[in-house]
Amino acid sequence: MPNLARTSSTRPVERVPNPGMLAEVAEGLAAPQKELPPKYFYDQRGSELFEAITRLPEYYPTRTERALLSGWMPELMAQLGTRTLIELGAGNAEKSRIILDAMRGTGLAELYVPIDVSATFVSQTAAQLRREYPGLTVEPAVADITVELNLPRRIPRPALFAFLGSTIGNFYPPAAIRLLTRVRAAMEPGDRFLLGVDLRKDIARIEAAYNDSQGVTAAFNRNMLLVLHHELGADFDPEAFQHRAFYDTVAHRIEMHLVSTRHQMVTIPGLDPIVFAAGESIRTEISTKYDRESVAAFFAAAGLRIVAWPRDPTTPFGLVLGAPA
Ligand code: AVJ
């Protein structure tokens, strides 16, 4: 386990009411298959745990995608003459730097627009990147990409829209198509869309990536219960929920669940008590795996087409370049 600050689940906390989150949690926990949105993984500790996941030997997506980006971006940025990078869910900007370096290499880097829900996060990253890339305008957008992109008015073209890390895999198909459609609507004819997708492969390898031997993914999964404690005053006992991750071969996705180890009742102020049977679970995340056909179908539904997908057959992760259809 990485050495991370422990957060007691019983410490009293000061809370500001969060009616949007409460309504979303209420709806998810009232469903026959209880469900919570994966965006609630990522408080400070959750983000640190995710960072630790990306360095695990079993978790291949991050390092594979980084290698693909490093190999391809210099050539692609020269070929496209990209002047603006618009990044959905900018993360720690480590991958952005690979693209920005390639843009700087062509002397055309003008604007970087990282889009993220966290305002403090984007402004910190933005300040850092302004120091690293003199001459580059960094104009962060604070937005929930599931709702809007909130782009600046003036965007030097051509622009590259990037959605990396296979975060698209968290979305159920209708929501994935809505998101791609929103990106497509913001694109001009010469713009391109770069999508990182995890690929279908040997099931044991996929399942191992979500059931690591050090238990970091389990801690990441359980951390959502602590987020509900801090944000809503929920009294989940994280020790009474077990991490479970399995591959669904029909829907082609990993599902992560928190399984109640016993019959128990959980209280969230403002909601009716929530009853768990022994063995009943909350689904906390889906992580969909793709192949060429499934990506092509999503793209087509959103008015996009695949223009490039450079990969050798052994690469377990895909980087796809799309354009308006
Ligand atoms: C950040 C959504 C791409 O689905 O692989 C990692 C999150 N969950 N381990 C993924 C995650 C468990 C990750 N994404």
Residues whose N, C-alpha, C, O or C-beta is under 5 A from the ligand:
A	BS01	AVJ	I53 G165 S166 T167 N170 A209 S287
